[in-house]
Amino acid sequence: MPEHPEPQLPTAPRREALRFSGRAGEYFRIWIVNLALSVMTLGLYSPWAKVRRNKYFYRHTHLAGAAFDYHADPVAILKGRLIAVALFVAYSVLTAMQSAWSALVALAGALAFPWLLVRSRMFALRNTSYRGVRFRFRPAYAEAYRTLIGGMLLSLLTLGLYLPHFQYRRARLLVDNSAFGTLPLRLGERTGSPDFYAIYLGAGLLALLCVFLLGIFSVAFAPPQLAGMEAGAAAPGFQLGVTLLSALVYLAFYFGVEGAVARVVFNGIEAGRHQLHCRWSLPGYVFLRLSNLLAILCSAGLLIPWAAVRLHRYRIEHMSAAIDGELDDVVAAEEQEVSALGEEIGETFDFDLGL
């Protein structure tokens, strides 16, 4: 009788850690040249500086033995940036003149934000590759307007109660419309709206506790109660201390919520059978961001490259991917080049166009 081959059992996904091989000293040389040339050219070199910076960080980020890459054309970025700066100057002039047009320009900017977000993601992902395969973002303009404009209005009408769900919908918009070649990305069931509500509820309760403790501190150590010290002499230093302490608490909360939201989103990203895992420690992440900021301030900005490399290494090396199958099986999807206008307008007006 003919022998039948034994059926092959499915293999378990293998865990591949992300790795960053960049060094602060190497990046410092790139950063200082970028800074000098940008200053000497009154900012015209900044698109080339951006491309050099992104190429360094992407090419030193590795997964499963291969590095990422960045392909943006500096000239395309420059064209978009010049248009963005022109719009910003026009808005500033109209605002300084107290013209009624400034309100219309601001409203137009708010209404254009969903379009800018989509264009920004299309440009950023189209110019990012891994193993020679480009990432993509679908032009989901209608979904972007429903999610962003509707979410902002509902957040205002509900006095912020809708905000966590809005953040979840926004993350799903950005992830579910992305793809690695022909392999679509999605925000899986591991991440849901309750995760975002848990983050904001925990942050809100902790904020109330901090406000209560700061109030007790202010009353207990107010200048009139300090033995042997005149109130007038102690007040400026005391007020400065309270202000610095309040700023430190605010930054800790900001970085904590930022890290918690990003960790939840990254933990939910799936590409076919492949899954991303994020192991950021929130206390460690907050300490990293605060110590980076302190180092930059104390060094008058000279430690910016060190802080950037340190932050990128922490983010990357505390993530891994569960790979089920072979990444080389992904086929690159051809797509037309995307204008850089959306991304550069977003940067000029300081819109948050990322995750």
Rosetta blueprint (number, residue, H / E / L):
1 M L
2 P L
3 E L
4 H L
5 P L
6 E L
7 P L
8 Q L
9 L L
10 P L
11 T L
12 A L
13 P L
14 R E
15 R E
16 E E
17 A E
18 L E
19 R E
20 F E
21 S L
22 G L
23 R L
24 A H
25 G H
26 E H
27 Y H
28 F H
29 R H
30 I H
31 W H
32 I H
33 V H
34 N H
35 L H
36 A H
37 L H
38 S H
39 V H
40 M H
41 T L
42 L L
43 G L
44 L L
45 Y L
46 S H
47 P H
48 W H
49 A H
50 K H
51 V H
52 R H
53 R H
54 N H
55 K H
56 Y H
57 F H
58 Y H
59 R H
60 H L
61 T E
62 H E
63 L E
64 A L
65 G L
66 A E
67 A E
68 F E
69 D E
70 Y E
71 H L
72 A L
73 D L
74 P H
75 V H
76 A H
77 I H
78 L H
79 K H
80 G H
81 R H
82 L H
83 I H
84 A H
85 V H
86 A H
87 L H
88 F H
89 V H
90 A H
91 Y H
92 S H
93 V H
94 L H
95 T H
96 A H
97 M L
98 Q L
99 S L
100 A H
101 W H
102 S H
103 A H
104 L H
105 V H
106 A H
107 L H
108 A H
109 G H
110 A H
111 L H
112 A H
113 F H
114 P H
115 W H
116 L H
117 L H
118 V H
119 R H
120 S H
121 R H
122 M H
123 F H
124 A H
125 L H
126 R H
127 N L
128 T E
129 S E
130 Y E
131 R L
132 G L
133 V E
134 R E
135 F E
136 R E
137 F E
138 R L
139 P L
140 A L
141 Y H
142 A H
143 E H
144 A H
145 Y H
146 R H
147 T H
148 L H
149 I H
150 G H
151 G H
152 M H
153 L H
154 L H
155 S H
156 L H
157 L H
158 T L
159 L L
160 G L
161 L L
162 Y L
163 L H
164 P H
165 H H
166 F H
167 Q H
168 Y H
169 R H
170 R H
171 A H
172 R H
173 L H
174 L H
175 V H
176 D H
177 N L
178 S E
179 A E
180 F E
181 G L
182 T L
183 L E
184 P E
185 L E
186 R E
187 L E
188 G L
189 E L
190 R L
191 T L
192 G L
193 S H
194 P H
195 D H
196 F H
197 Y H
198 A H
199 I H
200 Y H
201 L H
202 G H
203 A H
204 G H
205 L H
206 L H
207 A H
208 L H
209 L H
210 C H
211 V H
212 F H
213 L H
214 L H
215 G H
216 I H
217 F H
218 S H
219 V H
220 A H
221 F L
222 A L
223 P H
224 P H
225 Q H
226 L L
227 A L
228 G L
229 M L
230 E L
231 A H
232 G H
233 A H
234 A H
235 A H
236 P H
237 G H
238 F H
239 Q H
240 L H
241 G H
242 V H
243 T H
244 L H
245 L H
246 S H
247 A H
248 L H
249 V H
250 Y H
251 L H
252 A H
253 F H
254 Y H
255 F H
256 G H
257 V H
258 E H
259 G H
260 A H
261 V H
262 A H
263 R H
264 V H
265 V H
266 F H
267 N H
268 G H
269 I E
270 E E
271 A E
272 G L
273 R L
274 H E
275 Q E
276 L E
277 H E
278 C E
279 R L
280 W L
281 S L
282 L H
283 P H
284 G H
285 Y H
286 V H
287 F H
288 L H
289 R H
290 L H
291 S H
292 N H
293 L H
294 L H
295 A H
296 I H
297 L H
298 C H
299 S L
300 A L
301 G L
302 L L
303 L L
304 I H
305 P H
306 W H
307 A H
308 A H
309 V H
310 R H
311 L H
312 H H
313 R H
314 Y H
315 R H
316 I H
317 E H
318 H L
319 M E
320 S E
321 A E
322 A E
323 I E
324 D L
325 G L
326 E L
327 L H
328 D H
329 D H
330 V L
331 V L
332 A L
333 A L
334 E L
335 E L
336 Q L
337 E L
338 V L
339 S L
340 A L
341 L H
342 G H
343 E H
344 E H
345 I H
346 G H
347 E H
348 T H
349 F L
350 D L
351 F L
352 D L
353 L L
354 G L
355 L L
